Amino acid sequence: MAIDPTGADLKRMLAEDPGGPVVMLNLLRFAPDGRASYAEYARHLADRFLDRYGAEVLYAGDGSTALVAEDGQEWDAVLLVRYPSREAFCRMVADPEYQQVTALRTRALTEAVLQPTVPWTSRGGSSPEEA
């Protein structure tokens, strides 16, 4: 299962950049005992990287009982993190200091979704009325 973005993933994300801030959706499934490793990663992220790259955690929480989902689609945790741009996110993940701590995240997870979102009010986004 995919856990970390590849260089090709980052290039594709930048090629699709509508400009402006991006909110990254993080859906996380933890390995046994992975929460402790992820908590350590999150501390490093908060202490050393969020301010440096202008990022902000908008929401972080545990998953609960899935109301509408197929078997296996429930997630242990969800995070929404706003970055000033997709480029800022890419600079962060390429930072050698970040690379030293990202192994904590990788070790903590068995599966993840990391998806940039586009606001419905921005170029390229569509509102429910337009869909």
C-alpha positions as CSV (number, residue, x, y, z in Angstrom):
1,M,0.0,0.0,0.0
2,A,1.2,3.5,-0.7
3,I,2.3,5.5,2.3
4,D,4.6,8.3,1.0
5,P,4.4,10.4,-2.1
6,T,7.0,9.7,-4.9
7,G,8.8,12.3,-7.0
8,A,6.4,11.5,-9.8
9,D,3.4,12.0,-7.5
10,L,4.7,15.5,-6.5
11,K,5.4,16.5,-10.1
12,R,1.8,15.5,-11.1
13,M,0.4,17.5,-8.2
14,L,2.4,20.6,-9.2
15,A,1.4,20.2,-12.8
16,E,-2.3,20.3,-11.7
17,D,-1.7,23.3,-9.5
18,P,-4.6,25.9,-9.7
19,G,-2.6,28.3,-7.6
20,G,-3.1,29.5,-4.0
21,P,-3.2,27.6,-0.8
22,V,-3.9,23.9,-0.7
23,V,-5.6,21.8,2.0
24,M,-4.1,18.3,2.1
25,L,-6.5,15.5,3.2
26,N,-4.7,12.8,5.2
27,L,-6.5,9.5,5.8
28,L,-4.5,7.3,8.0
29,R,-4.5,3.6,8.9
30,F,-2.1,2.8,11.7
31,A,0.1,-0.2,12.1
32,P,-0.1,-2.1,15.4
33,D,1.6,0.3,17.9
34,G,1.9,2.9,15.1
35,R,0.1,5.7,17.0
36,A,3.2,6.3,19.2
37,S,5.5,6.6,16.1
38,Y,2.9,8.9,14.4
39,A,2.6,11.1,17.5
40,E,6.4,11.5,17.5
41,Y,6.3,12.5,13.8
42,A,3.5,14.9,14.5
43,R,5.5,16.6,17.3
44,H,8.4,17.1,14.9
45,L,6.1,18.4,12.3
46,A,4.6,21.0,14.7
47,D,7.9,21.9,16.3
48,R,10.1,22.2,13.3
49,F,8.2,22.3,10.0
50,L,4.7,23.8,10.0
51,D,5.8,27.4,10.8
52,R,8.9,27.1,8.5
53,Y,6.7,26.3,5.5
54,G,3.6,28.3,6.5
55,A,1.4,25.3,7.2
56,E,-1.4,24.9,9.7
57,V,-3.2,21.9,11.0
58,L,-6.9,22.7,10.5
59,Y,-8.3,19.5,11.9
60,A,-6.9,16.3,13.4
61,G,-9.1,13.5,14.8
62,D,-9.8,9.8,15.2
63,G,-12.0,8.0,12.9
64,S,-15.3,6.6,14.3
65,T,-17.8,4.1,13.1
66,A,-18.2,4.5,9.3
67,L,-21.8,5.3,8.4
68,V,-21.4,4.9,4.6
69,A,-18.4,2.9,3.5
70,E,-17.5,-0.5,2.0
71,D,-15.7,-3.0,4.1
72,G,-12.1,-1.8,4.7
73,Q,-12.8,1.8,3.9
74,E,-12.9,3.1,7.5
75,W,-9.8,5.1,8.6
76,D,-8.1,5.3,12.0
77,A,-7.5,9.1,11.8
78,V,-8.0,12.1,9.5
79,L,-6.1,15.3,9.2
80,L,-6.6,18.5,7.2
81,V,-3.4,20.6,6.8
82,R,-3.3,23.9,4.9
83,Y,-0.2,24.9,3.1
84,P,0.3,28.3,1.4
85,S,0.9,26.5,-1.9
86,R,1.5,23.1,-3.4
87,E,5.1,24.2,-3.9
88,A,5.5,24.9,-0.2
89,F,4.4,21.3,0.5
90,C,6.9,20.0,-2.0
91,R,9.7,22.1,-0.5
92,M,8.8,20.7,3.0
93,V,8.9,17.0,1.9
94,A,12.2,17.6,0.0
95,D,13.8,19.3,3.1
96,P,16.7,17.0,4.3
97,E,15.8,17.7,7.9
98,Y,12.2,16.6,7.2
99,Q,13.5,13.5,5.4
100,Q,15.2,12.5,8.7
101,V,11.8,12.3,10.5
102,T,9.4,11.1,7.8
103,A,10.5,7.5,8.5
104,L,8.5,7.8,11.8
105,R,5.3,8.4,9.6
106,T,6.2,5.6,7.2
107,R,6.7,3.2,10.1
108,A,3.5,4.2,11.8
109,L,1.2,3.5,8.9
110,T,-0.1,0.5,6.9
111,E,-2.1,2.6,4.5
112,A,-2.6,6.3,3.8
113,V,-4.4,8.7,1.5
114,L,-2.7,12.1,0.9
115,Q,-4.8,14.1,-1.4
116,P,-4.6,17.8,-2.2
117,T,-8.0,19.5,-2.4
118,V,-9.3,22.4,-4.5
119,P,-11.8,24.8,-3.0
120,W,-15.1,24.9,-4.9
121,T,-14.8,28.6,-5.1
122,S,-11.4,28.6,-6.9
123,R,-10.4,28.2,-10.5
124,G,-10.7,24.6,-11.5
125,G,-13.0,23.7,-8.6
126,S,-16.7,23.2,-9.1
127,S,-19.5,23.7,-6.6
128,P,-22.2,21.1,-6.0
129,E,-24.5,23.2,-8.1
130,E,-22.1,23.0,-11.1
131,A,-21.7,19.2,-10.8
